[in-house]
Amino acid sequence: MSDPLAPIVVVGASAAGLSTAEGLRRGGYTGPLILVGDETHLPYDRPPLSKQLLSGVWDTGRLALRPPEALDALGLDLRLGRAAVALDTGRREVCLTDGTRIGYRHLVVATGAHARRLPGTGELSGVHTLRTIEDALALRAALRPGTRLVIVGAGFVGAEAASVARGLGCEVTMVTDAAVPLADGLGPELGTMLAEVHRENGVRIEPGVLVRDVLSDGAGRATGVRLADDRTVTADAVLVGIGARPATAWLEGSGVPLGDGVLCDATLYAGDGVWAAGDVASWAHPVTGSPTRVEHRTHASESGLAVARNILAGPGSATPFAPVPYVWSDQYDLKIQVYGSTRGADSVRIVEGSTAARKLVALYGKGGRVCGAAGVNMVRSVRGRRASVVAAEPFDRATAGSAS
Ligand SMILES: Cc1cc2nc3c(=O)[nH]c(=O)nc-3n(C[C@H](O)[C@H](O)[C@H](O)COP(=O)(O)OP(=O)(O)OC[C@H]3O[C@@H](n4cnc5c(N)ncnc54)[C@H](O)[C@@H]3O)c2cc1C
């Protein structure tokens, strides 16, 4: 049974966990509130890791999500440097690495995601991922003029790192199994344009090929990668940018429903007093009904606030979470922004600007309705199209009169 005086415990002290805590306090919750995080840093922001921190424009002091006094004002019991390792949903207790067991009334899982690694590379030096401050500092230390960097994967994080590494004078090769690199989320036309921009900036792209393994010098240091077609690419450093997997290992066997993340209903509730927010949450989207997981910075904050609202609303009064996802990426002098969901779109049309001008807005459609909008260096215009995404406007009407 739930103890009404037991604390609300939030596991994961980053964007989603912090916004949950702030939402609870803002919503009037004055009871005990424990925020547990396995990193030793105060909550910090991840998007600058592959941008300003990697390039050296910022130091780590600029990454804090809130100044210490703002955290103090929340009246949290902040337990950093300790991971949650197990959950007993029957007793409503969470166990930490330091051996403590904390009873809870509500538990919010905000443990985010871990960078995926290539099998067998754990012990090799010179192989990097990019998820934490430590990852970014280690990669930054390796990036010197003339460093040969291989980036495995062509998602936003890999593409941003390529752009920064070229700015630092590195030789960069990007290897991706996609036929059109960078097209994964944006479609072939925009992907081709972005690939052109990378090539013009000196990045060598190897599309349509998998990395078979990472080569080493026999002394535990990576020396490059071997591709599936047996070619090799020599490197001083390898960045593995092949996505992230939700951090749910500690919940296995707890009875919390797991799939691609913590499986929640439309209100972000997983049952037994457990909620989820941010990258780790997979929730039944109230419009599509499909399990949906989003790895975007604004989503982390919005879902944390939604969980706080729903906890405070009380049983039976929680409301479905139906955000319009938003993500951005900075590469060279391009600002890319996406509203809604572009994956699985069956039509794409550029409605303003052009790929040639490297300034454009494209609308994405699915089943005849607008499902997403992407902009390149057209901040205001793409924001103006958000309404079409929210309303799922008929695609033909939203794109009427556009050039292509
Ligand atoms: C390099 C990089 C660049 C990015 N750039 C952009 C961008 O430009 N735009 C954008 O929209 N999004 C971007 N993102 C994505 C965005 O940063 C994430 O969506 C956001 O950080 C998710 O927040 P979160 O709080 O859900 O998870 P996380 O930020 O992953 O935080 C989860 C926290 O929980 C901790 N944790 C995990 N397991 C446990 C445990 N068992 N016990 C205790 N603590 C635990 C983790 O160590 C971490 O501190 C980027 C991400 C990365 C890595």
The ligand as an SDF file (V2000), in Angstrom:
LIG
                    3D

 53 58  0  0  0  0  0  0  0  0999 V2000
   25.5560   14.9560  -27.4730 C   0  0  0  0  0  0  0  0  0  0  0  0
   24.0780   15.1920  -27.4760 C   0  0  0  0  0  0  0  0  0  0  0  0
   23.5470   16.2680  -28.1970 C   0  0  0  0  0  0  0  0  0  0  0  0
   22.1850   16.4930  -28.2160 C   0  0  0  0  0  0  0  0  0  0  0  0
   21.7080   17.5420  -28.9390 N   0  0  0  0  0  0  0  0  0  0  0  0
   20.3820   17.7730  -28.9660 C   0  0  0  0  0  0  0  0  0  0  0  0
   19.8460   18.8760  -29.7070 C   0  0  0  0  0  0  0  0  0  0  0  0
   20.5880   19.6320  -30.3400 O   0  0  0  0  0  0  0  0  0  0  0  0
   18.5140   19.0780  -29.6710 N   0  0  0  0  0  0  0  0  0  0  0  0
   17.6630   18.2490  -28.9830 C   0  0  0  0  0  0  0  0  0  0  0  0
   16.4490   18.4540  -29.0040 O   0  0  0  0  0  0  0  0  0  0  0  0
   18.1310   17.1920  -28.2700 N   0  0  0  0  0  0  0  0  0  0  0  0
   19.4600   16.9380  -28.2500 C   0  0  0  0  0  0  0  0  0  0  0  0
   19.9540   15.8860  -27.5250 N   0  0  0  0  0  0  0  0  0  0  0  0
   19.0030   15.0120  -26.7880 C   0  0  0  0  0  0  0  0  0  0  0  0
   18.7070   15.5580  -25.4040 C   0  0  0  0  0  0  0  0  0  0  0  0
   19.8900   15.9570  -24.7790 O   0  0  0  0  0  0  0  0  0  0  0  0
   18.0030   14.4700  -24.5970 C   0  0  0  0  0  0  0  0  0  0  0  0
   16.7540   14.2360  -25.2190 O   0  0  0  0  0  0  0  0  0  0  0  0
   17.8140   14.8620  -23.1330 C   0  0  0  0  0  0  0  0  0  0  0  0
   19.0440   14.9950  -22.4990 O   0  0  0  0  0  0  0  0  0  0  0  0
   16.9710   13.8080  -22.4110 C   0  0  0  0  0  0  0  0  0  0  0  0
   16.8730   14.1550  -21.0640 O   0  0  0  0  0  0  0  0  0  0  0  0
   16.5330   13.0440  -19.9740 P   0  0  0  0  0  0  0  0  0  0  0  0
   16.5590   13.7740  -18.6750 O   0  0  0  0  0  0  0  0  0  0  0  0
   15.3470   12.2840  -20.3670 O   0  0  0  0  0  0  0  0  0  0  0  0
   17.7320   11.9930  -20.0440 O   0  0  0  0  0  0  0  0  0  0  0  0
   19.3470   12.1740  -19.8250 P   0  0  0  0  0  0  0  0  0  0  0  0
   19.7080   13.5340  -20.2680 O   0  0  0  0  0  0  0  0  0  0  0  0
   19.9080   10.9930  -20.4690 O   0  0  0  0  0  0  0  0  0  0  0  0
   19.4620   12.0850  -18.2610 O   0  0  0  0  0  0  0  0  0  0  0  0
   19.2340   10.9060  -17.5300 C   0  0  0  0  0  0  0  0  0  0  0  0
   20.0290   10.9650  -16.2630 C   0  0  0  0  0  0  0  0  0  0  0  0
   19.7420    9.8140  -15.4830 O   0  0  0  0  0  0  0  0  0  0  0  0
   20.9670    9.2220  -15.0400 C   0  0  0  0  0  0  0  0  0  0  0  0
   20.7330    7.7920  -14.7840 N   0  0  0  0  0  0  0  0  0  0  0  0
   20.6580    6.7810  -15.6830 C   0  0  0  0  0  0  0  0  0  0  0  0
   20.4370    5.6100  -15.0460 N   0  0  0  0  0  0  0  0  0  0  0  0
   20.3760    5.9040  -13.7210 C   0  0  0  0  0  0  0  0  0  0  0  0
   20.1600    5.1200  -12.5610 C   0  0  0  0  0  0  0  0  0  0  0  0
   19.9300    3.7900  -12.6150 N   0  0  0  0  0  0  0  0  0  0  0  0
   20.1700    5.7290  -11.3520 N   0  0  0  0  0  0  0  0  0  0  0  0
   20.3860    7.0770  -11.2610 C   0  0  0  0  0  0  0  0  0  0  0  0
   20.5830    7.8720  -12.3340 N   0  0  0  0  0  0  0  0  0  0  0  0
   20.5710    7.2830  -13.5420 C   0  0  0  0  0  0  0  0  0  0  0  0
   21.8950    9.4930  -16.2050 C   0  0  0  0  0  0  0  0  0  0  0  0
   23.2540    9.3230  -15.8540 O   0  0  0  0  0  0  0  0  0  0  0  0
   21.5430   10.9340  -16.5120 C   0  0  0  0  0  0  0  0  0  0  0  0
   22.1990   11.8090  -15.6390 O   0  0  0  0  0  0  0  0  0  0  0  0
   21.3170   15.6340  -27.4940 C   0  0  0  0  0  0  0  0  0  0  0  0
   21.8430   14.5510  -26.7680 C   0  0  0  0  0  0  0  0  0  0  0  0
   23.2110   14.3340  -26.7650 C   0  0  0  0  0  0  0  0  0  0  0  0
   23.7560   13.1640  -25.9800 C   0  0  0  0  0  0  0  0  0  0  0  0
  1  2  1  0
  2  3  1  0
  2 52  2  0
  3  4  2  0
  4  5  1  0
  4 50  1  0
  5  6  2  0
  6  7  1  0
  6 13  1  0
  7  8  2  0
  7  9  1  0
  9 10  1  0
 10 11  2  0
 10 12  1  0
 12 13  2  0
 13 14  1  0
 14 15  1  0
 14 50  1  0
 15 16  1  0
 16 17  1  0
 16 18  1  0
 18 19  1  0
 18 20  1  0
 20 21  1  0
 20 22  1  0
 22 23  1  0
 23 24  1  0
 24 25  2  0
 24 26  1  0
 24 27  1  0
 27 28  1  0
 28 29  2  0
 28 30  1  0
 28 31  1  0
 31 32  1  0
 32 33  1  0
 33 34  1  0
 33 48  1  0
 34 35  1  0
 35 36  1  0
 35 46  1  0
 36 37  1  0
 36 45  1  0
 37 38  2  0
 38 39  1  0
 39 40  1  0
 39 45  2  0
 40 41  1  0
 40 42  2  0
 42 43  1  0
 43 44  2  0
 44 45  1  0
 46 47  1  0
 46 48  1  0
 48 49  1  0
 50 51  2  0
 51 52  1  0
 52 53  1  0
M  END
$$$$
